[in-house]
Amino acid sequence: MAATRPAGAEEIAALREGAAGQRAHAAALQEQVGQLREQVARLERIVSRNSGNSSMPPSGDDAPGRKPPRKQRRAAGREEAKNRKRGKQPGAPGSAMSWAEPDGTRDYYPDGACACGADLAGAADLGVARSFQQLEIPEPSAQRVQHDLHETVCGCGRHHVAARPAGVPESPVSIGPNLRALAGYLIVFQHVPVERCRELICDAAGARVSAGFIHSCLRKAADLAADVIKLIKTLIIAAGVAGFDETTLRAGPAGQKKYVLGAFTEEYSLLHLGDRDLGSFRDFGILTDFAGVVVSDRYVNYWHAGWEHIAGHQACLSHYPDTAVMPIRRRASLVTGVTGLAVSA
């Protein structure tokens, strides 16, 4: 195999000259980009000016590309709403009603007397002449269901009592699972406050329940979801990259607030209600065992030395939108993150 000839002085000089030319060209392009950005910003400021936010005359508001004043836009919106036809608007999703198999029928017969004087109660029935369908809900009336467990005796003399059905507690009087599911749906999914949830159940279902019952439904739902939450937490801890954030939430008496801590991947999300301190971060139980890259803002608790398994930190691009690519800080080496995904440098 032929040996590689070492580069001569002239070739090295030519390479250096070419590299210097490329650096100069890159610097010129960078300067040009900066000038174009300034020009675009100046044009955007010019286009955004109108008679409502500057000393421009109203005659200039109709210029192409110029946004009219807010008062004029509102007036145009009101005029558009006034001229809009009633009913379904073009492009809006439809929900037309169609004829279907009824769940029940009600028969109506002519009453009174015929012109001949005969009572119509004795008239011959010729069948249905016309039909009308209505979509209706039943009147609110919660049913009280009694579960009777029967006892039997075998031919051998042994007695047997039927097992209690699933969803029926040991207490003599309780509330059924469907009513509990309704309470959980209203307060968790629809965000109905506890007192209004109680009133809605009373008005719509005809069942009088207490605020304590509503809270017990929350505890029951949390117990049922405990295994799912544990699985989601495990999957987030095992992820290579996860996003973390915290936000405030009004909770308790007026003036008091809590913090909702969140951990997110592309497929899973987990929230924890607590405070913005290390104790709540530990109770959340993610960062204590997480060994991937943390995507977050610069809040100090995400950088605590106690999270000894963390591979590195990626600055959240939602908090720092002006930077497309930011370095990830790691203990061992430097990697580069692009939109929250870590790749080896």
KEKE-3310 file (N, C-alpha, C; in steps of 0.2 Angstrom, whole numbers, plus 5000, padded with zeros to 4 digits):
npx = (5004:5003:5012:5005:5008:5015:5008:5013:5021:5015:5003:4997:4997:4988:4976:4974:4972:4960:4951:4951:4945:4932:4928:4928:4918:4907:4906:4902:4889:4883:4882:4874:4862:4859:4856:4845:4836:4834:4829:4817:4810:4809:4800:4789:4785:4781:4770:4762:4757:4743:4729:4724:4734:4745:4751:4746:4735:4717:4715:4725:4723:4717:4727:4736:4740:4740:4735:4719:4713:4709:4696:4690:4691:4683:4671:4669:4668:4656:4647:4648:4643:4630:4626:4626:4619:4605:4606:4615:4632:4642:4654:4654:4653:4641:4626:4614:4598:4591:4579:4576:4576:4564:4566:4555:4537:4522:4505:4492:4474:4460:4449:4433:4418:4410:4405:4393:4388:4392:4402:4419:4427:4423:4426:4433:4449:4461:4475:4491:4492:4500:4517:4528:4544:4554:4569:4573:4576:4574:4563:4571:4574:4581:4584:4580:4587:4585:4595:4593:4599:4598:4595:4599:4596:4604:4602:4609:4609:4616:4618:4617:4622:4619:4632:4637:4634:4646:4652:4643:4643:4647:4639:4622:4614:4619:4627:4625:4637:4635:4630:4640:4650:4645:4646:4660:4664:4658:4665:4678:4681:4673:4675:4667:4662:4662:4650:4641:4641:4634:4622:4618:4617:4607:4596:4596:4597:4589:4593:4598:4613:4627:4641:4652:4650:4653:4667:4671:4670:4680:4691:4689:4690:4703:4710:4706:4714:4727:4736:4737:4743:4755:4761:4762:4771:4782:4786:4789:4800:4808:4811:4821:4822:4813:4801:4799:4789:4781:4766:4755:4740:4724:4719:4710:4705:4700:4713:4723:4735:4741:4754:4756:4765:4773:4777:4782:4782:4782:4772:4766:4759:4761:4754:4756:4750:4756:4768:4781:4793:4808:4803:4790:4795:4802:4792:4784:4792:4798:4811:4819:4823:4825:4835:4837:4838:4834:4822:4818:4814:4825:4823:4829:4827:4826:4839:4845:4857:4854:4847:4855:4855:4853:4855:4858:4854:4842:4838:4822:4814:4802:4802:4813:4812:4819:4831:4836:4844:4851:4864:4866:4869:4880:4887:4897:4900:4898:4883:4872:4856:4841:4826:4822:4826:4839:4855:4870:4885)
npy = (4994:5011:5024:5039:5055:5068:5084:5098:5114:5124:5119:5119:5132:5136:5130:5136:5149:5147:5143:5155:5163:5157:5159:5173:5175:5169:5178:5189:5185:5183:5196:5202:5195:5200:5213:5211:5207:5218:5226:5219:5220:5234:5236:5229:5236:5248:5243:5240:5252:5263:5274:5273:5270:5279:5294:5294:5299:5294:5291:5283:5270:5261:5256:5243:5228:5234:5234:5238:5250:5245:5248:5250:5237:5230:5235:5231:5217:5216:5221:5210:5200:5204:5203:5190:5174:5166:5150:5135:5138:5140:5127:5123:5110:5097:5091:5083:5077:5061:5048:5034:5018:5017:5018:5016:5017:5027:5026:5035:5039:5044:5055:5060:5064:5059:5067:5062:5059:5048:5040:5041:5032:5019:5017:5008:5003:5008:5007:5015:5032:5043:5047:5053:5057:5060:5065:5062:5064:5054:5058:5065:5054:5046:5028:5017:5003:4987:4975:4959:4945:4929:4915:4898:4880:4865:4848:4840:4847:4858:4876:4890:4906:4919:4928:4944:4957:4964:4980:4983:4989:4984:4991:4994:5004:5012:5021:5019:5013:5019:5032:5037:5037:5047:5058:5059:5061:5073:5082:5080:5078:5088:5099:5104:5113:5108:5110:5115:5103:5094:5100:5099:5085:5083:5090:5085:5071:5068:5064:5066:5071:5073:5085:5079:5066:5069:5072:5059:5052:5057:5052:5038:5037:5041:5030:5020:5023:5022:5011:5013:5026:5023:5015:5024:5034:5026:5023:5036:5039:5030:5035:5042:5056:5069:5081:5095:5105:5118:5126:5138:5135:5139:5134:5128:5139:5157:5166:5157:5146:5133:5123:5115:5102:5095:5081:5076:5066:5062:5053:5051:5059:5067:5073:5083:5088:5101:5110:5123:5118:5109:5098:5094:5092:5080:5072:5070:5061:5058:5065:5060:5047:5048:5046:5052:5065:5081:5092:5108:5124:5137:5135:5133:5121:5111:5109:5103:5096:5084:5076:5064:5055:5061:5063:5075:5092:5101:5116:5123:5125:5132:5141:5148:5154:5160:5154:5141:5129:5123:5120:5105:5103:5092:5080:5072:5073:5083:5086:5089:5097:5096:5104:5098:5084:5073:5071:5062:5072)
npz = (5000:4995:5003:5011:5004:5013:5016:5007:5010:5002:4999:5012:5015:5005:5009:5022:5017:5010:5021:5028:5019:5019:5032:5032:5022:5029:5040:5033:5028:5040:5045:5035:5037:5050:5046:5038:5047:5055:5045:5042:5055:5056:5045:5050:5061:5054:5046:5056:5061:5063:5062:5075:5084:5082:5074:5062:5048:5046:5033:5029:5034:5026:5017:5008:5017:5029:5046:5052:5065:5082:5086:5074:5069:5078:5076:5063:5065:5073:5063:5054:5061:5063:5050:5047:5043:5051:5060:5056:5052:5037:5035:5048:5060:5057:5065:5062:5065:5064:5058:5068:5076:5089:5107:5114:5113:5112:5111:5104:5103:5095:5104:5111:5103:5087:5072:5070:5082:5088:5101:5101:5107:5105:5092:5077:5076:5064:5063:5063:5059:5058:5063:5075:5081:5096:5104:5120:5137:5152:5166:5181:5193:5205:5207:5221:5224:5231:5237:5240:5248:5247:5257:5256:5259:5259:5253:5262:5273:5275:5276:5264:5259:5248:5239:5241:5229:5217:5220:5229:5245:5262:5271:5277:5270:5255:5242:5224:5211:5199:5202:5209:5199:5191:5199:5200:5187:5184:5193:5191:5177:5171:5179:5188:5203:5220:5228:5218:5210:5219:5219:5206:5204:5212:5206:5192:5193:5204:5216:5233:5239:5249:5252:5257:5252:5239:5240:5244:5233:5225:5232:5231:5217:5215:5222:5213:5202:5206:5203:5189:5189:5195:5185:5175:5180:5182:5168:5164:5172:5166:5154:5141:5139:5146:5150:5161:5172:5182:5189:5195:5205:5211:5227:5240:5254:5250:5242:5244:5237:5227:5220:5204:5199:5185:5174:5159:5144:5126:5126:5138:5153:5169:5184:5199:5214:5225:5233:5229:5232:5238:5245:5240:5227:5229:5234:5223:5216:5204:5199:5208:5204:5191:5176:5164:5152:5157:5153:5155:5163:5170:5184:5201:5208:5199:5196:5207:5218:5223:5214:5208:5198:5186:5168:5161:5157:5148:5141:5141:5126:5124:5135:5131:5117:5107:5104:5094:5095:5109:5121:5131:5148:5155:5167:5163:5149:5134:5126:5112:5111:5102:5100:5112:5111:5114:5107:5103:5104)
capx = (5000:5007:5012:5002:5013:5014:5006:5018:5020:5011:4996:4995:4995:4982:4971:4973:4969:4953:4948:4951:4940:4926:4926:4926:4911:4902:4905:4898:4883:4880:4881:4868:4856:4857:4853:4839:4832:4833:4824:4810:4807:4806:4794:4783:4783:4778:4764:4757:4755:4737:4727:4722:4740:4750:4748:4744:4728:4713:4715:4730:4721:4715:4733:4737:4744:4740:4729:4715:4713:4705:4689:4687:4690:4677:4665:4668:4666:4649:4643:4648:4639:4624:4624:4627:4612:4604:4607:4622:4636:4646:4660:4653:4651:4634:4623:4607:4594:4588:4574:4579:4572:4563:4567:4548:4532:4516:4499:4486:4468:4455:4444:4427:4412:4410:4400:4386:4386:4394:4408:4425:4430:4421:4428:4437:4456:4463:4482:4495:4491:4506:4521:4533:4549:4557:4574:4571:4579:4569:4563:4575:4571:4585:4580:4582:4588:4587:4599:4591:4604:4594:4598:4596:4598:4606:4598:4613:4607:4621:4615:4621:4619:4621:4637:4636:4636:4651:4650:4638:4647:4644:4634:4615:4612:4624:4625:4628:4643:4633:4629:4647:4654:4643:4649:4667:4664:4657:4670:4685:4682:4669:4678:4661:4664:4658:4643:4637:4640:4629:4615:4617:4615:4600:4591:4596:4596:4584:4596:4601:4619:4631:4647:4656:4650:4657:4674:4673:4670:4687:4696:4688:4693:4711:4712:4706:4719:4733:4740:4739:4748:4762:4764:4764:4777:4788:4787:4792:4807:4813:4812:4828:4821:4807:4800:4796:4787:4777:4762:4751:4733:4720:4716:4708:4702:4702:4720:4728:4737:4746:4758:4755:4771:4771:4782:4779:4785:4778:4766:4763:4759:4759:4754:4756:4748:4760:4771:4786:4799:4811:4799:4785:4798:4803:4785:4782:4795:4801:4818:4824:4826:4826:4842:4838:4839:4828:4820:4815:4817:4831:4821:4834:4825:4828:4847:4847:4863:4851:4845:4861:4855:4851:4861:4860:4849:4841:4834:4816:4813:4796:4804:4818:4810:4824:4837:4834:4848:4855:4868:4864:4874:4880:4892:4903:4902:4893:4879:4868:4849:4837:4819:4821:4829:4846:4859:4877:4889)
capy = (5000:5017:5029:5045:5060:5073:5090:5103:5121:5128:5116:5121:5139:5137:5128:5141:5154:5145:5143:5162:5166:5155:5163:5180:5175:5168:5184:5194:5183:5185:5203:5203:5192:5205:5219:5209:5206:5225:5229:5216:5223:5241:5236:5226:5242:5253:5241:5239:5258:5265:5280:5272:5270:5283:5301:5294:5300:5288:5289:5278:5264:5256:5254:5236:5225:5238:5232:5244:5251:5240:5250:5248:5230:5227:5237:5226:5211:5217:5221:5204:5196:5206:5201:5182:5171:5161:5143:5132:5142:5136:5124:5121:5102:5096:5085:5082:5072:5056:5043:5028:5013:5020:5014:5015:5020:5029:5026:5040:5037:5050:5055:5064:5061:5060:5072:5058:5059:5042:5040:5038:5027:5012:5017:5003:5005:5006:5007:5021:5036:5047:5045:5058:5055:5065:5063:5064:5060:5052:5063:5064:5050:5040:5022:5014:4996:4983:4969:4953:4939:4923:4909:4891:4874:4859:4842:4838:4851:4864:4882:4894:4913:4922:4932:4951:4959:4968:4987:4984:4989:4980:4995:4992:5009:5015:5025:5014:5015:5024:5038:5039:5038:5053:5063:5059:5064:5080:5086:5079:5080:5094:5104:5107:5114:5102:5112:5114:5096:5091:5103:5096:5078:5083:5092:5081:5064:5067:5061:5071:5069:5078:5087:5073:5061:5071:5071:5052:5049:5059:5048:5032:5037:5041:5023:5015:5025:5021:5007:5017:5032:5020:5013:5030:5036:5021:5024:5043:5038:5026:5038:5045:5063:5071:5089:5096:5112:5119:5131:5139:5133:5141:5129:5130:5146:5162:5169:5152:5143:5127:5122:5109:5100:5091:5078:5074:5064:5062:5049:5051:5065:5065:5079:5082:5095:5102:5117:5124:5117:5102:5092:5092:5088:5073:5068:5069:5055:5057:5067:5056:5041:5049:5045:5054:5072:5085:5098:5113:5131:5138:5135:5130:5115:5106:5108:5102:5091:5078:5072:5062:5050:5064:5063:5082:5097:5104:5122:5122:5130:5136:5147:5152:5153:5164:5149:5135:5124:5125:5114:5101:5102:5085:5079:5068:5076:5088:5084:5094:5095:5099:5103:5093:5077:5073:5066:5063:5077)
capz = (5000:4995:5009:5010:5004:5017:5012:5007:5013:4998:5000:5018:5014:5001:5014:5026:5014:5009:5027:5030:5015:5021:5038:5030:5019:5034:5043:5029:5028:5047:5045:5030:5041:5055:5043:5035:5053:5057:5040:5044:5061:5055:5041:5054:5065:5050:5044:5062:5063:5060:5065:5082:5088:5080:5072:5055:5046:5045:5026:5028:5037:5020:5013:5008:5022:5035:5050:5054:5072:5085:5086:5068:5068:5082:5072:5057:5068:5074:5057:5051:5065:5061:5043:5047:5043:5057:5059:5055:5048:5032:5038:5055:5060:5058:5070:5060:5068:5059:5060:5071:5080:5095:5113:5117:5109:5115:5107:5105:5100:5095:5109:5110:5099:5080:5070:5070:5089:5091:5105:5097:5111:5102:5085:5075:5075:5057:5063:5064:5053:5058:5069:5077:5086:5100:5108:5127:5143:5157:5172:5186:5198:5207:5210:5227:5223:5237:5235:5244:5248:5249:5260:5254:5263:5254:5256:5267:5279:5276:5274:5260:5258:5241:5239:5240:5222:5216:5220:5235:5251:5268:5275:5275:5265:5252:5235:5219:5207:5193:5204:5211:5193:5188:5203:5198:5180:5184:5197:5188:5170:5169:5183:5192:5210:5224:5229:5212:5208:5223:5217:5199:5204:5215:5201:5186:5194:5209:5222:5237:5242:5253:5250:5259:5247:5233:5241:5245:5226:5223:5235:5228:5210:5216:5224:5208:5197:5209:5199:5182:5190:5196:5179:5171:5184:5180:5161:5163:5175:5162:5147:5140:5139:5149:5151:5168:5173:5187:5188:5201:5205:5217:5230:5247:5255:5246:5243:5245:5231:5227:5213:5200:5196:5179:5171:5152:5138:5120:5126:5145:5157:5176:5188:5206:5218:5231:5233:5224:5236:5237:5248:5235:5221:5231:5235:5216:5215:5197:5198:5213:5201:5183:5174:5157:5151:5160:5149:5160:5163:5175:5191:5204:5210:5193:5196:5214:5218:5225:5208:5206:5192:5180:5163:5159:5157:5141:5142:5137:5120:5125:5139:5127:5110:5102:5103:5091:5098:5115:5124:5137:5153:5158:5171:5160:5142:5131:5120:5109:5111:5097:5101:5117:5109:5115:5103:5105:5100)
cpx = (5004:5007:5009:5008:5011:5013:5012:5016:5015:5004:4993:4993:4989:4975:4969:4970:4961:4949:4946:4945:4933:4924:4924:4919:4906:4900:4901:4891:4879:4878:4875:4862:4854:4854:4846:4834:4830:4828:4817:4807:4805:4800:4788:4781:4779:4771:4759:4754:4748:4735:4725:4728:4746:4746:4746:4737:4724:4713:4720:4729:4719:4721:4734:4742:4743:4734:4725:4715:4708:4698:4686:4686:4684:4671:4663:4666:4658:4645:4643:4643:4632:4621:4624:4620:4611:4605:4614:4626:4640:4653:4659:4651:4644:4632:4616:4604:4591:4583:4578:4574:4571:4564:4560:4543:4526:4511:4494:4481:4464:4450:4438:4422:4413:4405:4393:4384:4388:4401:4414:4429:4429:4423:4433:4444:4459:4471:4485:4494:4497:4510:4526:4538:4552:4563:4573:4575:4573:4569:4568:4572:4576:4582:4584:4582:4589:4590:4597:4596:4600:4598:4595:4599:4599:4602:4602:4612:4612:4617:4620:4618:4622:4627:4634:4638:4642:4648:4645:4642:4644:4639:4627:4612:4618:4622:4629:4633:4641:4633:4636:4651:4652:4646:4657:4668:4663:4662:4677:4686:4679:4671:4672:4663:4659:4651:4638:4636:4635:4622:4613:4614:4608:4595:4591:4595:4591:4587:4600:4607:4622:4638:4652:4656:4654:4665:4676:4673:4677:4692:4695:4691:4700:4713:4712:4711:4726:4738:4742:4744:4755:4765:4766:4771:4783:4790:4791:4799:4811:4814:4819:4828:4814:4806:4797:4794:4782:4772:4757:4743:4730:4717:4715:4704:4704:4709:4725:4729:4742:4750:4757:4761:4769:4777:4779:4784:4780:4772:4763:4764:4757:4759:4754:4755:4752:4762:4777:4793:4802:4807:4794:4789:4800:4797:4783:4785:4797:4809:4822:4827:4827:4833:4842:4840:4833:4828:4816:4817:4823:4829:4826:4833:4826:4835:4849:4852:4860:4849:4852:4861:4854:4857:4863:4853:4848:4836:4828:4815:4807:4797:4809:4818:4815:4830:4834:4838:4852:4859:4865:4870:4874:4887:4898:4905:4897:4889:4875:4861:4846:4830:4818:4824:4836:4850:4866:4881:4895)
cpy = (5006:5021:5035:5051:5066:5080:5095:5110:5125:5126:5119:5128:5140:5135:5133:5147:5153:5145:5150:5165:5164:5158:5170:5180:5173:5174:5189:5192:5184:5192:5205:5200:5197:5211:5217:5209:5213:5227:5226:5219:5230:5241:5233:5232:5247:5250:5241:5246:5260:5271:5279:5272:5274:5290:5300:5296:5294:5286:5283:5271:5258:5254:5246:5233:5228:5235:5238:5244:5246:5242:5249:5241:5227:5229:5233:5220:5211:5217:5214:5199:5198:5203:5193:5179:5167:5154:5141:5136:5137:5133:5122:5114:5102:5090:5084:5076:5067:5051:5037:5024:5016:5015:5012:5019:5022:5029:5031:5038:5043:5049:5060:5060:5063:5065:5069:5058:5052:5043:5037:5033:5020:5012:5011:5006:5003:5006:5014:5025:5040:5046:5051:5055:5061:5062:5066:5061:5059:5057:5061:5060:5044:5034:5020:5007:4992:4977:4963:4947:4934:4918:4902:4886:4868:4853:4839:4842:4857:4870:4886:4901:4916:4927:4939:4953:4964:4976:4989:4984:4985:4984:4993:4997:5012:5018:5020:5017:5019:5031:5041:5041:5045:5059:5064:5062:5071:5084:5086:5081:5086:5100:5108:5108:5109:5104:5112:5107:5093:5094:5100:5089:5078:5085:5088:5074:5063:5063:5066:5068:5074:5080:5082:5068:5062:5070:5063:5049:5051:5054:5041:5032:5037:5034:5019:5017:5024:5017:5010:5022:5029:5018:5019:5033:5032:5022:5031:5042:5034:5029:5042:5053:5064:5078:5089:5104:5112:5126:5132:5137:5136:5135:5130:5136:5151:5165:5164:5149:5137:5127:5115:5107:5095:5088:5075:5071:5064:5058:5049:5058:5063:5072:5078:5088:5095:5109:5117:5123:5110:5096:5090:5089:5081:5069:5066:5062:5053:5059:5063:5050:5042:5050:5048:5062:5076:5091:5102:5120:5131:5138:5131:5123:5109:5105:5106:5096:5084:5073:5069:5057:5054:5064:5070:5086:5100:5110:5121:5127:5134:5142:5151:5151:5156:5159:5143:5129:5126:5119:5111:5101:5095:5085:5076:5072:5080:5085:5090:5092:5099:5098:5098:5086:5077:5068:5067:5068:5073)
cpz = (5000:5001:5007:5010:5009:5013:5013:5009:5009:4998:5007:5018:5010:5005:5019:5023:5012:5015:5029:5025:5017:5027:5036:5026:5024:5038:5039:5028:5035:5047:5041:5034:5046:5052:5040:5041:5055:5052:5041:5050:5060:5050:5045:5058:5060:5048:5050:5064:5060:5064:5073:5086:5086:5077:5064:5054:5045:5038:5025:5030:5031:5016:5014:5013:5029:5039:5053:5062:5075:5085:5080:5066:5072:5079:5066:5059:5070:5068:5054:5055:5064:5055:5042:5047:5049:5055:5058:5050:5043:5036:5045:5055:5061:5063:5068:5063:5063:5062:5062:5074:5087:5101:5116:5112:5113:5110:5109:5101:5100:5101:5107:5106:5092:5078:5070:5077:5092:5095:5102:5101:5109:5095:5083:5074:5068:5057:5064:5058:5052:5064:5069:5082:5089:5104:5115:5132:5148:5163:5177:5192:5200:5210:5216:5225:5229:5235:5241:5243:5251:5252:5258:5259:5258:5257:5261:5274:5280:5273:5270:5259:5252:5243:5238:5233:5222:5216:5225:5241:5257:5272:5272:5269:5262:5245:5230:5215:5202:5196:5206:5204:5190:5192:5201:5191:5180:5188:5194:5181:5168:5173:5187:5199:5214:5225:5223:5209:5212:5221:5210:5199:5207:5210:5195:5187:5200:5215:5226:5240:5245:5250:5252:5255:5241:5234:5242:5238:5223:5226:5232:5221:5210:5217:5218:5202:5200:5205:5192:5183:5191:5190:5175:5174:5182:5173:5160:5166:5170:5155:5147:5140:5142:5151:5158:5169:5179:5186:5194:5200:5212:5220:5238:5248:5250:5247:5244:5238:5232:5220:5210:5197:5191:5176:5164:5147:5132:5121:5133:5149:5164:5180:5195:5210:5224:5231:5229:5228:5235:5240:5243:5229:5223:5232:5228:5214:5208:5197:5203:5209:5193:5181:5166:5157:5153:5156:5153:5159:5168:5182:5195:5206:5205:5193:5203:5213:5220:5220:5205:5200:5185:5175:5161:5159:5150:5143:5138:5132:5121:5130:5135:5120:5105:5100:5100:5094:5104:5118:5130:5142:5156:5163:5168:5153:5140:5126:5118:5109:5105:5098:5107:5116:5110:5110:5105:5101:5097)
residu = (MET:ALA:ALA:THR:ARG:PRO:ALA:GLY:ALA:GLU:GLU:ILE:ALA:ALA:LEU:ARG:GLU:GLY:ALA:ALA:GLY:GLN:ARG:ALA:HIS:ALA:ALA:ALA:LEU:GLN:GLU:GLN:VAL:GLY:GLN:LEU:ARG:GLU:GLN:VAL:ALA:ARG:LEU:GLU:ARG:ILE:VAL:SER:ARG:ASN:SER:GLY:ASN:SER:SER:MET:PRO:PRO:SER:GLY:ASP:ASP:ALA:PRO:GLY:ARG:LYS:PRO:PRO:ARG:LYS:GLN:ARG:ARG:ALA:ALA:GLY:ARG:GLU:GLU:ALA:LYS:ASN:ARG:LYS:ARG:GLY:LYS:GLN:PRO:GLY:ALA:PRO:GLY:SER:ALA:MET:SER:TRP:ALA:GLU:PRO:ASP:GLY:THR:ARG:ASP:TYR:TYR:PRO:ASP:GLY:ALA:CYS:ALA:CYS:GLY:ALA:ASP:LEU:ALA:GLY:ALA:ALA:ASP:LEU:GLY:VAL:ALA:ARG:SER:PHE:GLN:GLN:LEU:GLU:ILE:PRO:GLU:PRO:SER:ALA:GLN:ARG:VAL:GLN:HIS:ASP:LEU:HIS:GLU:THR:VAL:CYS:GLY:CYS:GLY:ARG:HIS:HIS:VAL:ALA:ALA:ARG:PRO:ALA:GLY:VAL:PRO:GLU:SER:PRO:VAL:SER:ILE:GLY:PRO:ASN:LEU:ARG:ALA:LEU:ALA:GLY:TYR:LEU:ILE:VAL:PHE:GLN:HIS:VAL:PRO:VAL:GLU:ARG:CYS:ARG:GLU:LEU:ILE:CYS:ASP:ALA:ALA:GLY:ALA:ARG:VAL:SER:ALA:GLY:PHE:ILE:HIS:SER:CYS:LEU:ARG:LYS:ALA:ALA:ASP:LEU:ALA:ALA:ASP:VAL:ILE:LYS:LEU:ILE:LYS:THR:LEU:ILE:ILE:ALA:ALA:GLY:VAL:ALA:GLY:PHE:ASP:GLU:THR:THR:LEU:ARG:ALA:GLY:PRO:ALA:GLY:GLN:LYS:LYS:TYR:VAL:LEU:GLY:ALA:PHE:THR:GLU:GLU:TYR:SER:LEU:LEU:HIS:LEU:GLY:ASP:ARG:ASP:LEU:GLY:SER:PHE:ARG:ASP:PHE:GLY:ILE:LEU:THR:ASP:PHE:ALA:GLY:VAL:VAL:VAL:SER:ASP:ARG:TYR:VAL:ASN:TYR:TRP:HIS:ALA:GLY:TRP:GLU:HIS:ILE:ALA:GLY:HIS:GLN:ALA:CYS:LEU:SER:HIS:TYR:PRO:ASP:THR:ALA:VAL:MET:PRO:ILE:ARG:ARG:ARG:ALA:SER:LEU:VAL:THR:GLY:VAL:THR:GLY:LEU:ALA:VAL:SER:ALA)
# end
